[in-house]
Amino acid sequence: METPTTSPIPQRKRRGADAVGQCASQIRCCREGPPPTFKPLLVLRERGPLRQRMSSQEKARRSLGGGVLRGDGDGRGGWRKAGGGSQRPGIEMLASPVKNPTQEPQTGVLFLLVVTLWSAKKGPVMIHAMIDSGATNNFIDREYADSLGLQYHNFKNARVVKAIDGRPLKTVPVSQWTEPTRMWIREHLEEISFFVTEVPHFPVILGIPWLTLHDPNISWTNRELQFASKYCQNHCLVAKVCHVTDAEPIITLPKKYSDFWDVFNEKEAEKLPPHRPYDCAIDLVEGAPIPRGHLYSLTEPEQEALREFIESNLRKGFIRPSQSPAASPVMFVKKKSGDLRLVVDYRALNNITKRNRYPLPLISDLLDRLRGAKVYTKLDLRGAYNLVRIREGDEWKTTFQTKFGLFESLVMNFGLSGAPATFQHFVNDIFQDYLVRFLIIYLDDFLVFSRSQSEHEKHVRMVLQRLRDHGLYAKLEKCAFDLQEVDFLGYRVSPLGLSMDPAKVSAVLEWRAPTNKKEVQRFLGFANYYRKFIPDFARWSDPITSCIRGKQPFRWTEQAEKGFQQLKKLFTSQPILQHPDPKTPFVVQADASDVAIGAVLMQPVGEHLHPCAFYSRQLTAPERNYTIWEKELLAIKAAFQNWRHWLEGAKFPIEVHTDHRNLEHLRTARKLNQRQQRWAFFFERFDFQIHYVTPAQTKQADALSRKPEYAAGRRETFESQLLQPENFATLTVGNTKSTAVESTPSTPGPLCAHEIRASQQADAWAQDQIRQGLRSPFSLKDGLLCYRNHVYIPPGPGREKALHLCHDCKPAGHFGLFKTMHLILRDFWWPKIRKDVEKYVNTCPVCQRSKT
């Protein structure tokens, strides 16, 4: 094919394989926004007089400015790789050198584009390519192609290259073309072939075939080139522009690692990985029944999300239709962003699967290797489990059922019991020779560490190259490069050593100073549990204790504040919060109140349990409507989430302590609502046992869930009611000065704190409990006898009023036995309360009339 070319331009002094300039590309990932257009680095060079020499001033200016073009010694506009100075992202425009700034403007422009070609010898190499709308093909210089190691194919007939006026050029006829190779222009990726010839001016020329295929938009005013065609959007754009807010940092790949940007390629990570020796095996227990679940009901948005998931994963090749006898149900969990995430309930399959006993690394051993390190880079793998295949022949076991049919997974899914061990085995073998030297890996979390910056760059490049070689991809938005301090696996790592992650102990650090005797007693009860670990505990606690001695009014003194702050400091410093030891069993103590949840992570030291971390938070408005059972379970779930890096894959079964006995039956419960089903699926990742302990044995977790600032939040919630105040008959407990109670005309009478207190003083059974010392689970609050924080109502009219309040009044709504029990047990208790509630509900005239 005969091809005209542009008119001659200055001959370069030497031809080299070095790239001109540096690509300032930024690889960004986004989740939303309109289809982006990309503006690759576009250099416009006006045509100037031939072999025109640069002035000495112009040479000096370009040398200091770090420009892309530099003149050679004779002043001719030779092409060399720019050195010094950083090139800012965006569009560069460069004019050819002139002697006189007042000379005539030049006609015509040359479009020079920064591209990256893949070389088998050198890897990615950046060069300048000229866009030439007069060239009917794409050309590459033979000498340059040889330096890249490109493979050639021969034409049957050689082709003569002609100038635009039809004259044959004095070049060797085109007789070969290159094997397709990868070419990048920022985030634009394609496979391209070139005609091989002698290109005297530029290594690569992109002609009409390239322009026609990609149809780029050229803005002559802004000097921009944009890839906005439908073809590019569907086939060539491998990353999207990130639309971020001011509070969201823009994550970019450092320039020195820009040749590894394909390792962060989201599109490549969606390809089906090959089978490897590390495929996930699912070996079933002999004779075990095949798991067969049932369909879960899904909402309309969930059904649409399910359809999109199936279509997307069928297209990727991650799943395929199945006729398996096994079937596991699917459900959806909401992400923080509000999107729906599909999860497969593999609990039945996991129960009959032989466990993969490949060990997860000991975190203490991993962190011991960081001694002496001064620079850190943290990497997080993209779609980690999806990078591993299911062992061939085991795919049928992963089958999940939907309204659209049965599908089986070809890649490892989240929720399979053997997934963590399989993935750890996989990455350990790949990076075995790096692990002891400069890399630690825990599942999909990588930390590269080095003693110097120069050494660190080499180490990071070695890790990225290994990821590339094995088809693994990192998630750029979760990576961090060249840090002096980094948070990793719950620790803050720095050259000074290891320190606790501040988030782990914020529950204690943020404890506000007490404002009354009750709050002081709660803090001292919490602190006293750990007094054996705190030096000079009596010294610092004494001024606090003096504030509640005797019958004197409460007064928070300066000495008490000093002791309070010092105790908090001692709590959160060694030896109070020891580093968790994976070789020792974990104990999680969790508790919930009406307004907050709290937990403590502990490990046995001798005969005592030593705390490793504290956690507490307030309940959200919807969470405060949970049942008591759900609140207590939420406390355990939140603790497991917060300390997942320690508890998931623990060597010993996790021992969970709770003062709610019904949680012991979590694993055997048959009827679960949708929320409880999601939580049950989450707990499948952990090996744990729930043990009931008395409330006295959970003082530390109970105190964290009842911090005074949480109680303030509760008062704010109760002040905002959906129903008007006249619709309520309220009980005032805890404020001895308040006796007024609003009631409806049908209320037998007000139920007041002073009335309950008077009836308890006249009740022989209540007085016996108080004289015996109020052993757990009884306690005395504001002069009222309580059973597990529920006010004891003695026999008499008080019980009838409580039943009426929780069944007959408008907010109660004449519910049945179960809901009435739930309402009354929020605040009240007495022996055989269920029998009394059942009798009251069954004899309610309103309820009887509604049934007939």
C-alpha positions in Angstrom: 0.0 0.0 0.0 1.6 3.3 -1.1 1.6 5.9 1.6 2.3 9.6 1.2 4.1 11.3 4.1 4.5 14.8 5.4 7.1 17.2 4.0 10.6 17.0 5.4 11.4 18.5 8.8 14.8 18.9 10.5 16.9 15.7 10.6 17.6 14.7 14.2 21.2 14.3 15.1 20.9 10.8 16.6 18.2 8.2 17.0 17.6 6.7 20.4 15.2 4.5 22.2 14.8 6.8 25.1 11.4 8.3 25.7 11.1 12.1 25.3 9.7 13.6 28.5 7.9 11.9 31.3 4.3 10.8 31.3 2.5 12.4 34.2 -0.4 10.1 34.0 -2.6 9.5 37.0 -4.5 6.3 37.3 -7.7 6.9 39.2 -10.7 4.6 39.9 -14.2 5.8 40.4 -17.6 4.5 41.2 -19.8 7.1 39.6 -19.9 10.0 37.2 -20.4 10.5 33.5 -18.3 8.6 30.9 -15.0 10.3 31.1 -12.8 11.7 28.3 -9.1 11.5 28.6 -6.6 14.2 27.7 -3.3 12.6 27.0 -0.1 14.6 27.0 -0.3 16.4 23.6 2.8 18.4 22.4 2.2 20.8 19.5 5.3 21.8 17.6 5.0 24.5 15.0 7.1 23.9 11.9 10.1 26.2 11.8 13.0 26.8 9.4 15.3 23.9 8.7 18.4 23.4 10.8 17.9 26.6 12.6 20.4 27.0 15.5 19.3 27.8 19.0 20.7 30.9 20.8 22.7 30.4 23.9 19.9 32.1 25.9 17.4 29.6 24.6 19.6 26.6 25.4 20.0 27.9 29.0 16.3 28.5 29.4 15.3 25.0 28.2 18.0 23.4 30.3 16.8 25.2 33.5 13.1 24.7 32.6 13.3 20.9 32.2 11.5 21.1 28.8 10.6 18.1 26.7 12.7 19.2 23.7 16.4 20.0 24.0 18.8 21.2 21.3 22.0 19.2 20.6 25.4 20.8 20.6 25.1 22.2 17.1 21.8 23.8 17.9 19.6 21.5 15.9 16.4 20.3 17.4 17.4 16.8 18.3 15.2 14.5 20.4 16.5 13.4 23.8 14.9 12.3 27.0 14.3 15.2 29.3 16.2 15.3 32.5 15.7 17.3 35.7 12.5 19.0 36.7 9.1 17.4 37.1 6.6 17.7 34.3 3.2 18.6 35.5 0.2 16.7 34.3 -1.8 18.2 31.5 -0.9 19.4 28.0 2.5 20.7 27.0 2.9 23.0 23.9 6.4 23.5 22.6 7.6 25.8 19.8 10.7 25.1 17.7 13.6 27.4 18.4 13.7 30.8 16.7 16.4 33.4 16.4 14.1 36.4 16.3 10.9 36.5 18.3 9.4 38.9 15.7 9.8 36.5 12.8 6.8 35.4 10.7 4.4 32.9 12.4 5.0 29.4 11.1 2.2 27.5 9.2 1.0 24.0 10.2 1.6 22.0 13.4 3.0 18.6 14.3 1.0 16.6 16.8 3.4 14.8 19.1 1.8 12.3 21.5 3.3 10.6 24.5 2.7 6.8 24.2 3.9 3.7 26.0 4.8 0.6 24.0 5.3 -2.8 25.5 8.8 -4.3 24.9 9.7 -7.9 25.5 13.2 -6.8 26.3 12.6 -3.6 28.4 8.9 -3.8 29.5 6.9 -0.5 29.1 8.8 2.2 27.2 7.6 5.7 26.7 8.2 7.5 23.4 6.8 10.3 21.3 4.6 9.4 18.4 3.5 11.8 15.6 -0.1 12.0 14.6 -0.1 12.3 10.8 -3.5 12.6 9.0 -1.6 12.3 5.7 -0.2 8.8 6.4 -2.4 5.9 5.3 -0.8 3.5 7.7 0.9 3.3 11.1 4.7 3.2 10.9 7.6 2.4 13.3 11.3 3.0 12.7 13.1 -0.3 12.1 16.0 0.5 14.4 13.6 1.4 17.2 11.5 -1.7 16.6 14.7 -3.9 16.8 15.6 -2.2 20.1 12.2 -3.1 21.5 12.5 -6.7 20.3 9.2 -6.6 18.3 8.4 -9.7 16.1 8.0 -9.1 12.3 5.9 -10.7 9.5 6.7 -10.4 5.8 4.5 -9.0 3.1 4.4 -11.0 -0.2 5.2 -7.8 -2.1 7.2 -4.8 -0.8 5.5 -1.5 -0.7 7.0 1.8 -1.8 6.6 4.9 0.5 5.8 8.1 -1.4 5.7 11.7 -0.5 2.5 13.7 -0.6 3.3 14.9 -4.1 3.7 11.3 -5.3 7.5 11.2 -5.5 9.0 7.9 -4.1 11.1 8.6 -1.0 14.6 7.4 -0.7 13.8 4.8 1.9 13.8 1.0 1.9 10.4 -0.3 0.7 8.1 -1.6 3.4 8.3 -5.3 3.4 7.4 -6.2 7.0 4.9 -5.5 9.7 5.0 -6.1 13.4 3.2 -8.6 15.6 0.5 -6.7 17.5 1.8 -5.1 20.7 0.2 -3.2 23.5 0.2 0.6 23.4 -0.9 2.9 26.2 -1.9 6.5 26.0 -2.6 7.4 29.6 -5.6 5.2 30.5 -6.2 4.3 26.8 -5.0 0.8 26.0 -5.0 -1.0 22.6 -3.3 -3.7 20.5 -1.6 -2.2 17.4 0.6 -3.3 14.5 3.0 -1.1 12.5 4.6 -1.1 9.1 8.3 -1.3 9.6 10.4 1.3 7.7 13.0 4.0 8.2 11.3 6.9 9.9 13.9 9.7 9.9 12.2 12.0 12.4 10.1 10.1 14.9 10.1 6.5 16.1 6.3 6.1 15.6 3.8 7.6 13.2 0.1 7.1 13.8 -1.8 7.5 10.6 -5.3 7.4 9.1 -6.1 3.8 10.2 -5.5 4.7 13.9 -7.4 8.0 13.6 -10.4 6.3 11.9 -10.6 3.5 14.4 -10.5 5.7 17.6 -12.0 8.9 16.1 -10.4 11.2 18.7 -11.7 14.7 19.2 -9.1 17.4 18.6 -9.6 20.8 20.1 -7.5 23.3 18.1 -8.4 26.1 20.6 -7.4 24.2 23.7 -4.8 22.0 22.0 -6.4 18.9 23.4 -6.9 15.3 22.2 -9.8 13.4 23.7 -10.8 9.8 23.4 -14.6 10.0 23.6 -15.7 7.6 20.9 -18.0 4.7 21.7 -15.3 2.3 20.5 -12.8 3.6 23.0 -15.3 3.6 25.8 -16.1 -0.1 25.2 -12.7 -1.4 24.3 -9.8 0.9 25.2 -10.5 2.7 28.4 -9.1 0.7 31.2 -9.7 3.1 34.1 -12.1 5.9 34.9 -11.5 9.4 36.1 -12.2 9.7 39.9 -14.7 12.3 40.9 -13.8 13.2 44.5 -15.0 15.5 47.1 -12.8 17.9 49.1 -12.7 15.4 52.0 -11.7 12.5 49.8 -8.0 12.3 48.8 -7.1 11.8 45.1 -5.1 8.5 45.0 -2.4 8.5 42.4 0.4 6.2 41.4 3.8 7.7 42.0 5.7 8.5 38.8 8.5 6.3 39.6 6.1 3.3 39.6 4.1 4.5 36.6 5.4 1.7 34.3 3.5 -0.7 36.6 0.1 0.9 36.2 -1.2 -2.2 34.5 -0.9 -3.9 37.9 -3.6 -1.6 39.1 -5.8 -2.2 36.1 -9.4 -2.9 37.3 -10.5 -4.2 33.9 -7.8 -6.9 33.8 -8.7 -8.0 37.3 -12.1 -9.0 36.0 -10.7 -11.7 33.6 -11.1 -15.3 34.6 -7.8 -16.5 36.1 -6.2 -19.7 35.0 -6.1 -23.0 36.9 -3.1 -23.2 39.2 -1.9 -25.8 41.8 -3.4 -23.5 44.4 -7.0 -23.9 43.3 -9.6 -23.9 46.1 -10.5 -27.6 46.9 -13.8 -28.4 48.5 -13.5 -31.9 50.0 -16.8 -33.1 51.6 -17.1 -35.4 54.6 -17.9 -39.0 53.4 -21.6 -39.9 53.6 -22.7 -36.3 54.4 -26.0 -35.3 52.8 -25.7 -32.8 49.9 -26.7 -29.3 51.0 -30.0 -28.1 49.5 -31.2 -24.7 50.6 -34.3 -22.8 49.8 -34.9 -19.5 48.0 -34.9 -16.4 50.2 -37.5 -13.8 49.4 -36.0 -10.7 47.7 -37.2 -7.2 47.3 -37.5 -5.6 43.8 -34.1 -3.7 44.1 -32.5 -7.0 45.3 -34.0 -8.9 42.3 -32.6 -6.3 40.0 -29.2 -6.4 41.7 -29.3 -10.2 41.4 -30.0 -10.0 37.7 -27.1 -7.6 37.1 -24.8 -9.7 39.2 -25.6 -12.8 37.1 -25.3 -11.0 33.8 -22.0 -9.4 34.8 -20.4 -12.6 36.2 -21.5 -14.7 33.2 -19.9 -12.2 31.0 -16.7 -12.3 33.0 -16.8 -16.1 33.1 -16.8 -16.2 36.9 -20.0 -18.3 37.0 -21.9 -20.6 34.6 -25.3 -22.3 34.6 -25.4 -25.5 36.6 -27.4 -28.7 37.0 -25.8 -29.5 40.4 -27.8 -31.5 43.0 -26.4 -29.0 45.6 -27.8 -25.6 46.1 -27.1 -22.7 48.5 -29.4 -19.7 48.9 -28.3 -16.1 48.2 -29.0 -12.9 50.1 -28.0 -9.3 49.9 -26.1 -7.1 52.4 -26.0 -3.3 52.1 -22.6 -1.7 51.7 -21.7 1.6 53.3 -22.3 3.3 50.0 -25.8 2.0 49.9 -25.2 -0.5 47.1 -26.2 -4.1 47.5 -23.7 -6.9 47.8 -24.7 -10.5 47.0 -23.5 -13.1 49.4 -24.1 -16.9 49.1 -25.1 -18.6 52.3 -22.6 -21.5 52.4 -23.2 -22.5 56.0 -24.7 -25.9 55.1 -21.8 -26.6 52.7 -19.2 -25.5 55.3 -20.6 -27.8 57.9 -19.8 -30.9 55.7 -16.5 -29.5 54.2 -13.2 -30.8 55.5 -11.2 -27.9 56.9 -8.1 -26.7 55.1 -5.6 -26.5 57.9 -3.0 -24.4 56.1 -2.0 -21.9 58.9 -2.4 -18.2 58.7 0.8 -16.3 59.7 1.3 -15.3 63.3 0.8 -11.6 63.3 3.4 -11.2 66.1 6.0 -13.0 63.9 5.1 -10.7 61.0 5.5 -7.6 63.0 8.8 -8.8 64.5 10.3 -8.6 61.0 9.8 -4.8 60.9 12.6 -4.0 63.3 14.9 -1.5 61.7 12.6 -0.5 58.8 12.2 3.2 58.0 10.1 3.3 54.8 6.8 1.4 54.2 4.4 0.8 51.3 1.0 -0.9 51.8 -0.7 -2.8 49.0 -4.2 -4.2 48.9 -5.2 -6.8 46.3 -8.2 -6.2 44.1 -10.9 -8.9 44.1 -8.4 -11.1 46.0 -10.5 -14.3 46.3 -11.7 -14.0 42.7 -8.1 -14.3 41.6 -8.1 -18.0 42.6 -10.1 -20.7 40.7 -12.2 -23.4 42.2 -10.5 -26.8 41.8 -11.7 -28.4 38.6 -14.5 -30.8 39.3 -15.5 -29.0 42.6 -17.5 -26.2 40.9 -20.8 -28.0 41.3 -20.5 -27.8 45.1 -20.5 -24.0 45.0 -23.9 -23.9 43.2 -26.3 -21.2 44.4 -29.9 -21.0 43.5 -31.9 -18.0 42.3 -35.2 -17.3 40.6 -33.2 -17.2 37.4 -31.9 -20.7 37.9 -28.9 -22.5 39.3 -25.3 -21.2 38.8 -22.0 -22.5 40.0 -18.9 -20.4 40.7 -15.6 -20.9 38.8 -13.7 -18.6 41.2 -13.3 -18.7 44.9 -16.1 -17.0 46.7 -16.4 -15.1 50.0 -18.0 -17.3 52.6 -16.3 -20.6 51.8 -14.6 -22.0 54.9 -11.4 -22.9 53.1 -11.0 -19.6 51.3 -8.6 -17.8 53.8 -6.2 -20.8 54.1 -6.2 -21.4 50.3 -5.5 -17.7 49.5 -2.7 -17.5 52.2 -1.1 -20.6 50.7 -1.3 -19.1 47.3 0.4 -15.7 48.1 2.9 -17.3 50.4 4.3 -19.6 47.7 4.4 -16.8 45.1 6.4 -14.4 47.4 8.3 -17.0 49.4 11.7 -15.6 48.6 10.6 -12.1 49.6 8.8 -12.8 52.9 11.8 -12.9 55.2 13.6 -10.0 53.5 11.3 -7.1 52.8 7.7 -8.2 52.6 5.0 -9.4 55.0 1.6 -10.7 53.9 -1.6 -11.4 55.8 -4.3 -12.6 53.3 -4.7 -9.7 50.8 -2.8 -7.1 52.9 0.8 -6.6 51.8 3.4 -4.4 53.6 6.8 -3.7 51.9 9.4 -2.4 54.3 13.0 -1.2 53.8 15.8 0.5 55.6 16.3 3.3 53.1 14.4 5.1 50.4 16.6 3.9 47.5 16.4 0.3 48.7 12.6 0.7 49.2 12.0 1.7 45.5 13.8 -1.5 44.4 11.8 -3.6 46.8 8.4 -2.2 45.7 9.3 -2.7 42.0 10.2 -6.3 42.7 6.8 -6.9 44.4 4.9 -5.2 41.6 6.7 -7.2 39.0 5.9 -10.4 40.8 2.2 -9.4 40.9 2.3 -8.7 37.2 4.0 -12.1 36.5 1.3 -14.0 38.3 -1.7 -12.1 37.1 -2.5 -10.4 40.4 -3.8 -6.9 40.7 -3.8 -4.2 43.4 -6.5 -1.7 44.4 -4.9 1.7 44.0 -7.4 3.5 46.2 -6.4 1.3 49.1 -2.6 1.5 48.6 -0.2 3.9 50.2 3.4 4.4 49.1 6.7 5.5 50.7 5.3 6.2 54.2 7.3 6.9 57.4 4.3 5.7 59.5 1.5 3.3 58.5 -1.4 1.5 60.1 -1.3 -2.2 59.5 -3.2 -5.1 61.1 -4.3 -2.9 64.0 -0.9 -1.5 64.8 0.8 1.8 64.0 4.1 1.0 62.5 7.0 3.5 62.5 10.8 3.5 62.7 10.4 4.0 66.4 8.6 0.7 66.8 5.1 -0.5 67.3 2.3 1.4 69.0 -1.3 0.7 69.5 -3.7 2.0 66.9 -5.4 5.0 68.6 -8.8 3.9 67.3 -8.5 0.7 69.4 -8.4 2.6 72.7 -10.6 5.6 71.9 -13.4 4.1 73.9 -11.3 4.8 77.1 -9.6 7.9 76.0 -12.9 9.6 75.2 -14.5 8.8 78.5 -15.8 12.1 79.9 -15.3 13.1 83.5 -18.1 11.9 85.7 -20.8 14.4 86.7 -22.5 12.5 89.6 -21.9 9.7 92.1 -23.4 7.0 89.8 -21.0 7.8 87.0 -18.1 7.8 89.4 -19.1 4.4 90.7 -19.3 3.0 87.2 -15.9 4.3 86.2 -14.3 3.0 89.4 -16.0 -0.4 88.9 -14.5 -0.6 85.5 -11.0 0.6 86.6 -10.9 -1.7 89.7 -11.2 -4.8 87.4 -7.7 -3.9 86.0 -6.1 -2.6 89.2 -3.7 -5.6 89.4 -2.2 -4.3 86.1 -2.0 -0.6 87.0 1.0 0.7 89.1 -0.1 3.0 92.0 -3.8 2.3 91.3 -4.8 3.3 94.9 -2.8 6.5 94.7 -4.6 7.8 91.6 -8.1 6.4 92.5 -8.2 7.7 96.0 -9.1 11.4 95.1 -11.9 10.0 92.9 -13.2 7.7 95.6 -13.3 10.6 98.1 -15.9 12.4 95.9 -18.5 9.8 96.8 -17.6 9.0 100.4 -20.3 9.5 103.0 -23.4 11.5 102.5 -21.7 14.6 101.3 -22.9 16.2 98.1 -21.1 15.3 94.9 -18.2 17.6 94.1 -15.7 16.8 91.3 -12.4 18.3 92.6 -9.2 19.2 90.8 -7.4 16.3 92.4 -10.1 13.9 91.2 -9.7 15.2 87.6 -6.0 14.7 87.8 -6.4 11.1 89.0 -9.1 10.4 86.4 -6.8 11.6 83.5 -3.8 9.7 84.9 -5.9 6.5 85.2 -7.0 6.8 81.5 -3.4 7.3 80.5 -2.4 4.2 82.4 -5.2 2.2 80.8 -4.0 2.8 77.3 -0.3 2.3 77.9 1.7 -0.8 78.5 1.3 -3.1 80.3 -2.5 -2.4 80.4 -3.1 -3.0 76.7 -0.8 -5.8 75.8 -0.1 -6.8 72.2 -2.4 -9.7 71.3 -0.6 -13.0 71.1 -2.0 -15.4 68.4 -0.6 -18.3 70.3 -2.9 -17.6 73.2 -6.7 -18.0 73.2 -8.8 -14.9 72.8 -11.7 -13.9 75.0 -14.3 -11.4 73.9 -16.5 -9.8 76.5 -19.4 -7.9 75.1 -22.5 -6.2 76.5 -25.2 -3.9 75.4 -27.4 -1.3 77.1 -30.4 0.6 75.7 -28.2 3.2 74.1 -24.7 1.7 73.5 -22.6 -1.4 73.1 -19.2 -2.2 74.5 -16.6 -4.9 74.3 -13.2 -5.9 75.6 -10.7 -8.1 73.9 -8.7 -10.1 76.4 -6.2 -13.0 76.7 -5.3 -15.1 79.8 -2.1 -14.1 81.6 -1.6 -16.6 84.4 -4.9 -16.9 86.3 -6.2 -13.6 85.1 -7.6 -12.2 81.8 -5.5 -9.3 80.5 -7.1 -6.7 78.3 -5.8 -6.1 74.8 -8.2 -3.6 73.4 -11.4 -1.7 74.3 -14.4 -0.9 72.1 -17.6 0.9 72.5 -20.0 3.0 70.5 -23.5 4.5 70.7 -26.4 2.7 69.1 -28.0 4.4 66.1 -31.6 5.4 66.2 -32.8 2.2 64.3 -30.5 0.0 66.4 -32.2 1.2 69.6 -35.4 -0.4 68.4 -33.7 -3.8 68.3 -34.8 -6.5 70.7 -32.5 -7.1 73.7 -31.3 -10.3 72.1 -30.3 -8.5 68.9 -28.6 -5.7 70.8 -26.5 -8.2 72.7 -25.7 -10.0 69.5 -24.8 -6.7 67.8 -22.2 -6.0 70.5 -20.5 -9.4 69.7 -20.7 -8.7 65.9 -19.3 -5.2 66.3 -16.4 -6.6 68.4 -15.7 -9.3 65.8 -15.7 -6.7 63.0 -13.4 -4.4 64.9 -10.9 -7.1 65.8 -11.3 -9.2 62.6 -7.6 -9.3 61.9 -7.0 -11.1 65.2 -10.1 -13.2 65.5 -10.6 -14.5 61.9 -8.6 -17.7 61.6 -7.6 -17.7 65.2 -5.7 -20.8 66.3 -8.0 -21.5 69.3 -11.8 -21.2 69.4 -12.8 -17.7 70.5 -14.5 -17.6 73.9 -17.3 -15.1 74.0 -18.6 -14.0 77.4 -22.1 -12.5 77.7 -24.7 -12.0 80.4 -27.5 -12.8 78.1 -28.2 -16.6 78.4 -30.3 -16.9 75.2 -27.3 -16.1 73.0 -25.9 -19.5 73.8 -28.4 -21.0 71.3 -27.3 -18.8 68.4 -25.8 -21.7 66.3 -29.0 -23.8 66.8 -31.7 -21.2 66.2 -34.0 -22.2 63.5 -36.1 -19.1 63.0 -34.1 -16.0 62.0 -35.3 -12.8 60.5 -33.4 -11.3 57.6 -31.1 -9.2 59.8 -30.3 -12.2 61.9 -29.6 -14.3 58.8 -27.1 -11.8 57.6 -25.4 -11.8 61.0 -25.4 -15.6 61.1 -23.6 -15.6 57.7 -21.0 -13.1 59.1 -20.3 -15.3 62.1 -19.5 -18.3 59.9 -16.1 -16.8 59.3 -15.2 -17.2 63.0 -14.6 -20.2 65.2 -16.1 -19.2 68.6 -18.1 -20.4 71.5 -20.6 -18.3 73.6 -20.6 -18.7 77.3 -23.0 -17.2 79.8 -21.5 -15.4 82.7 -23.1 -13.4 85.5 -23.5 -9.6 85.0 -20.9 -9.1 87.8 -18.3 -10.8 85.5 -19.0 -8.4 82.6 -18.5 -5.2 84.5 -15.8 -3.9 82.1 -17.9 -4.3 78.9 -21.0 -3.2 80.8 -19.3 0.0 81.9 -18.2 0.8 78.3 -21.8 0.4 77.1 -23.1 2.7 79.8 -20.7 5.7 79.6 -22.3 8.9 80.8 -22.1 10.6 77.3 -24.2 7.7 75.9 -26.9 8.2 78.5 -27.1 11.9 77.3 -27.8 10.6 73.8 -30.7 8.5 75.2 -32.4 11.5 76.7 -32.3 13.3 73.4 -33.9 10.4 71.7 -36.8 10.1 74.1 -37.5 13.8 73.7 -38.5 13.3 70.0 -41.6 11.2 69.8 -43.7 10.4 66.8 -46.9 10.4 68.9 -48.1 13.4 70.8 -47.4 13.5 74.6 -51.1 13.2 75.5 -51.0 9.7 74.0 -48.5 8.4 76.6 -48.7 7.2 80.1 -45.1 7.6 81.2 -43.2 6.1 84.1 -40.6 8.2 85.9 -37.9 6.1 87.4 -34.5 7.4 88.4 -35.6 10.9 89.3 -37.0 10.9 92.8 -38.2 14.5 92.5 -40.5 13.8 89.6 -43.9 12.3 90.4 -46.2 13.8 87.8 -47.5 11.3 85.3 -49.7 12.0 82.3 -52.3 9.4 81.7 -55.3 8.8 79.6 -58.8 8.5 81.1 -58.7 4.7 80.8 -55.5 4.4 82.9 -56.2 2.9 86.4 -53.9 5.4 87.9 -50.4 6.8 87.7 -47.4 4.6 88.2 -44.8 6.7 90.0 -41.3 6.0 91.3 -42.2 7.0 94.8 -45.2 4.6 94.7 -43.0 1.7 93.7 -40.4 2.6 96.3 -43.1 2.7 99.0 -44.5 -0.7 97.9 -41.0 -2.2 98.0 -40.4 -1.0 101.5 -43.6 -2.7 102.6 -42.7 -5.9 100.7 -41.0 -8.5 102.9 -39.4 -10.4 100.0 -37.8 -7.2 98.7 -36.4 -6.2 102.1 -34.9 -9.7 102.5 -33.0 -9.3 99.2 -31.6 -5.9 100.3 -30.6 -7.2 103.7 -28.8 -10.2 102.2 -26.4 -7.8 100.3 -28.0 -7.7 96.9 -26.1 -10.4 95.2 -26.1 -10.6 91.4 -28.4 -10.3 89.5 -30.1 -7.9 92.0 -29.0 -4.3 92.4 -30.3 -1.1 94.0 -30.7 2.0 91.8 -32.0 5.3 93.2 -33.6 3.4 96.1 -35.4 0.9 93.9 -34.7 -2.8 93.9 -33.9 -4.0 90.4 -33.4 -7.4 88.8 -30.9 -7.2 85.8 -31.7 -3.4 85.6 -35.5 -4.1 85.5 -37.5 -2.5 88.4 -39.1 -5.0 90.7 -42.8 -4.5 91.1 -44.2 -6.0 94.4 -47.7 -7.7 94.4 -50.5 -5.2 94.4 -52.0 -2.4 92.2 -48.5 -1.6 90.8 -48.5 -4.8 88.7 -52.0 -4.1 87.3 -50.9 -0.5 86.3 -47.7 -1.9 84.7 -49.7 -4.4 82.7 -52.2 -1.7 81.6 -49.4 0.6 80.6 -47.8 -2.1 78.4 -51.0 -3.6 76.9 -54.0 -1.3 77.1 -52.8 2.2 76.5 -52.6 3.7 73.0 -48.8 3.2 72.3 -49.0 -0.4 73.5 -51.8 -1.2 71.0 -53.3 -4.4 72.6 -50.5 -6.6 71.3 -50.4 -10.3 71.9 -48.4 -12.2 74.5 -45.0 -12.1 73.0 -44.9 -8.3 72.2 -46.6 -7.4 75.5 -43.9 -9.4 77.3 -41.2 -7.6 75.3 -42.7 -4.2 76.3 -43.1 -4.9 80.0 -39.6 -6.5 80.3 -38.0 -3.3 79.0 -38.6 -1.8 82.5 -40.3 -4.1 84.9 -39.9 -7.6 86.5 -41.5 -9.8 89.2 -41.5 -13.5 89.8 -43.8 -15.5 87.4 -44.3 -12.4 85.3 -45.0 -14.5 82.1 -47.9 -16.3 83.8 -49.5 -12.9 84.9 -49.0 -11.4 81.4 -50.5 -14.4 79.7 -53.6 -14.3 82.0 -54.0 -10.5 81.5 -53.8 -10.7 77.7 -56.2 -13.7 77.5 -58.8 -12.0 79.6 -58.5 -8.5 78.0 -62.1 -7.6 76.8 -60.9 -5.5 73.9 -58.8 -8.3 72.6 -61.6 -10.8 73.0 -64.1 -8.6 71.1 -61.6 -8.1 68.2 -61.3 -11.9 67.8 -65.0 -12.4 67.6 
